[in-house]
Structure formats: C-alpha cells, structure tokens
C-alpha cells in the first residue's frame, strides 16, 4: 500500500502540470482582458502600456505561464487584480464557508439516501419503494437554481422562516444559531440533489447483494435478519457507495457555484463567479489548481477506503 500511495502521489505532479497548462491557456484565450476593467477613458497610451508591462501582459503567453508556474512552485499564487490581496489568503478565507456547506449537505444527503435506498431494496415494488423512487427522481431532475429560488420565495418571502442570503445577519453577532439559520436552505437544496442520486445507487447495489448465494446460505444457517443485513449485505453494498462519495466531494465544488450564487453564500463557488465576471486571472488559476488537487486527493482517498472496506483488494 505504501508503494502504491507513493506512486500515486508522484503521478499527481504531471497531472497537475497538464491541468494548469490547459487552464492557463483557456483562460488567457478567452475574449477580453483584465486591463479593460482597470483602465479609464482618460488613461493615456503610455500609461496603459506601462500597466500592461507591470502585469506582464506584454510577454508571450508561454512566458506568462512559466512565470506563473515559477511563482506557484515557490508557494506564491499571485495577487488578485481587483482586491490586490494574495490569492492564497482569498481562497483560505472562503474555504471554511464552502466546507461547512459541502460537509453538511453531503452528510444530510447520505443520512437520507442510505436508509431510503436500503429499505427500498428490501421492500422492492412496494409503496415505499415507489415513494423513494419518486423522491430520487425529484432530486435528480430539479435544478438547484429553480429549487433555491423556490425556497427563497416560500420560506423567506412568504413564511419568513429563514434568511434569504448571506452567512450571517448584517449587524448581528454572527453566532452559531445565526449561521445555522442561514445554512438551512442552501444545505437543503444541495442535500436534495445528493439524496436523489444516491438513493438509486444504494438501492441497485443492495438489490445486487441481496440475491447473492452467501446471503441465502446465512439465512439457511439461521442468522437473524438484521445481522445478515448489516454485516453481510450492507458492507458489500457499500463498495460502490465509497466510489460515489469520493466522486461527489469534488463535484460539490461545481454544484455549489450555483447554490452559493443564489443564496449569496460567501464560499468558493461565489468567489469563482466573481473572479470570472472581473476577469481576475490569478484567482481563477488558483481556484482551478485547488479543484484539480481536490479531485486527485479525493480519488486517492477513495482507493484507500476501498481497500479498507474490502480486504480482497490489494494495491501491490
């Protein structure tokens, strides 16, 4: 296992290099330039040329990439073009809010999806199975932006139960209950989507395991139903679920972009939209690099958890 982990960590280096190279060229080939948002109509051509030289935009694009890569290797992601703060500090400031939203949504979605999927498989073709399937289809087919706007209209405007935007109340103390009140709606929107996807996977995985010979043998030997279900069935049905959870962690970064923008949640997703709108290239490159690292680490952790859940898997 140790040698496998070392090889995977070494493999991340060329992968990250390739991802950063593609992202850098795509961002810089997009129409427009950050200079368009920095200059004023009264700025002279000399001033514009000086600003372009200070930012390095007058250099060939491959030299710009090499300069950015050299700074990254020294631990410097650059400075934002809009706030003039270090990109690392900007991202670190936003990570806790996104992790709070992502973690709570993933936990809530799993706590709903796993029991619903297991019971739906046990009671196949029953009324409960049809209701669970209906919930799954609703969660998968309803866009986050539509569900979020509906929640705001119903629970914020009409019923006035939860705040519609932000993470804390302006002028408030920002306590735990205040954050929890702001967290309920965006967390629910993401959890419904996660729950809808996981219900069907858990159900299909459990159905596949429940028809295995070793479960019929355990039943014939008199093993009670709950131990037979929990020890023998669910552990084997858990293997595909581990893969899905690992894939869901980086995927939530993409899903949170819409949800955070709808609810004005001050996380990574909203920062991404703001950086795109202001053409803040250093922030975009920092976010893309962070997303790539997240995907690779999630894949590595998934492989490690897979080996823990199934002793038959050996990474030699």
ZIDAUR-V508563 format. One record per residue. N is the residue number from 1. SS is DSSP state (hx for helix, st for strand, lp for the rest). OMEGA is omega in whole degrees, 0 to 359 (* if undefined). NEAR is the number of other C-alpha atoms within 8 Angstrom. Layout:
N SS OMEGA NEAR
N SS OMEGA NEAR
This chain:
1 lp 182 7
2 hx 179 5
3 hx 179 7
4 hx 180 9
5 hx 179 9
6 hx 179 8
7 hx 180 8
8 hx 178 9
9 hx 178 8
10 hx 179 8
11 hx 180 8
12 hx 185 9
13 hx 178 8
14 hx 178 8
15 hx 179 8
16 hx 177 11
17 hx 180 8
18 hx 179 8
19 hx 181 10
20 hx 180 11
21 hx 180 9
22 hx 180 8
23 hx 182 10
24 hx 182 10
25 hx 179 9
26 hx 181 8
27 hx 184 8
28 hx 176 8
29 hx 179 6
30 lp 180 6
31 lp 178 4
32 lp 182 5
33 lp 175 7
34 lp 179 11
35 hx 181 7
36 hx 180 7
37 hx 183 7
38 hx 186 6
39 lp 176 8
40 lp 180 5
41 lp 182 4
42 lp 182 4
43 lp 180 8
44 lp 179 6
45 hx 179 6
46 hx 180 6
47 hx 178 8
48 hx 179 10
49 hx 179 8
50 hx 178 8
51 hx 179 8
52 hx 179 11
53 hx 180 10
54 hx 180 7
55 hx 178 6
56 lp 182 8
57 lp 180 9
58 lp 179 6
59 lp 175 8
60 lp 188 7
61 hx 180 8
62 hx 175 6
63 hx 176 8
64 hx 179 11
65 hx 180 10
66 hx 177 8
67 hx 178 8
68 hx 181 10
69 hx 178 8
70 hx 177 8
71 hx 180 11
72 hx 180 10
73 hx 175 7
74 lp 178 6
75 lp 181 6
76 lp 179 8
77 lp 178 12
78 lp 182 11
79 st 179 10
80 lp 178 13
81 lp 184 9
82 lp 182 6
83 lp 180 5
84 lp 175 7
85 lp 175 8
86 st 182 10
87 hx 179 13
88 hx 179 10
89 hx 180 8
90 hx 181 9
91 hx 180 11
92 hx 179 8
93 hx 183 7
94 hx 185 12
95 hx 182 10
96 hx 180 9
97 hx 179 11
98 hx 178 13
99 hx 177 8
100 hx 180 8
101 hx 181 11
102 hx 183 13
103 hx 181 8
104 hx 179 9
105 hx 180 13
106 hx 179 11
107 hx 180 9
108 hx 180 9
109 hx 179 15
110 hx 180 11
111 hx 176 8
112 hx 189 9
113 hx 185 13
114 hx 178 11
115 hx 178 8
116 hx 179 10
117 hx 180 16
118 hx 181 11
119 hx 178 10
120 hx 178 13
121 hx 180 12
122 hx 181 8
123 lp 183 9
124 lp 179 7
125 lp 175 6
126 lp 178 8
127 hx 178 6
128 hx 179 9
129 hx 179 13
130 hx 178 9
131 hx 178 8
132 hx 177 12
133 hx 177 10
134 hx 178 8
135 hx 180 9
136 hx 180 14
137 hx 178 9
138 hx 181 9
139 hx 182 13
140 hx 189 11
141 hx 183 6
142 lp 180 9
143 lp 181 7
144 hx 182 11
145 hx 179 9
146 hx 179 8
147 hx 179 10
148 hx 178 14
149 hx 177 9
150 hx 177 8
151 hx 180 10
152 hx 180 11
153 hx 186 9
154 hx 189 9
155 hx 180 11
156 hx 184 13
157 hx 184 8
158 hx 186 7
159 lp 178 7
160 lp 180 8
161 lp 185 6
162 lp 175 10
163 lp 188 9
164 lp 186 8
165 lp 177 9
166 lp 178 11
167 lp 177 11
168 lp 178 9
169 lp 179 9
170 lp 182 4
171 lp 180 4
172 lp 181 6
173 lp 179 5
174 lp 180 8
175 lp 183 6
176 hx 180 6
177 hx 178 6
178 hx 178 11
179 hx 179 11
180 hx 179 8
181 hx 178 9
182 hx 185 15
183 hx 191 10
184 hx 187 9
185 hx 178 11
186 hx 177 13
187 hx 180 12
188 hx 179 9
189 hx 179 12
190 hx 182 15
191 hx 178 13
192 hx 179 10
193 hx 179 13
194 hx 181 14
195 hx 180 14
196 hx 180 15
197 hx 187 11
198 hx 181 15
199 hx 183 15
200 hx 179 11
201 hx 180 11
202 hx 180 14
203 hx 181 12
204 hx 180 9
205 hx 179 11
206 hx 179 15
207 hx 179 10
208 hx 182 9
209 hx 185 10
210 hx 180 8
211 lp 179 8
212 lp 183 8
213 hx 185 6
214 hx 175 6
215 hx 175 12
216 hx 177 9
217 hx 178 8
218 hx 178 10
219 hx 179 11
220 hx 178 7
221 lp 177 6
222 lp 177 6
223 lp 180 9
224 lp 188 7
225 hx 184 7
226 hx 174 6
227 hx 179 9
228 hx 180 13
229 hx 187 9
230 hx 186 9
231 hx 187 8
232 hx 187 10
233 hx 189 13
234 hx 181 10
235 hx 178 10
236 hx 177 9
237 hx 182 13
238 hx 186 10
239 hx 176 11
240 hx 181 9
241 hx 178 11
242 hx 178 11
243 hx 181 10
244 hx 179 8
245 hx 178 8
246 hx 178 12
247 hx 183 11
248 hx 183 8
249 hx 176 11
250 hx 179 12
251 hx 179 8
252 hx 176 9
253 hx 178 12
254 hx 179 9
255 hx 182 9
256 hx 179 12
257 hx 180 13
258 hx 184 12
259 hx 179 16
260 hx 179 14
261 hx 180 11
262 hx 185 11
263 lp 181 11
264 lp 179 10
265 lp 188 13
266 lp 182 12
267 lp 182 12
268 hx 181 14
269 hx 179 15
270 hx 176 14
271 hx 179 10
272 hx 180 12
273 hx 180 10
274 hx 180 8
275 hx 177 12
276 hx 183 9
277 hx 181 7
278 lp 180 9
279 lp 181 8
280 lp 187 13
281 hx 181 12
282 hx 179 12
283 hx 179 12
284 hx 179 11
285 hx 177 11
286 hx 179 12
287 hx 178 11
288 hx 179 10
289 hx 178 11
290 hx 178 8
291 hx 179 10
292 hx 178 10
293 hx 179 9
294 hx 180 9
295 hx 182 11
296 hx 179 9
297 hx 178 8
298 hx 177 12
299 hx 179 10
300 hx 179 10
301 hx 179 9
302 hx 178 11
303 hx 180 8
304 hx 179 8
305 hx 177 9
306 hx 180 12
307 hx 178 12
308 hx 182 7
309 hx 182 9
310 lp 182 9
311 lp 181 7
312 lp 182 5
313 lp 179 7
314 lp 176 7
315 lp 183 6
316 lp * 5
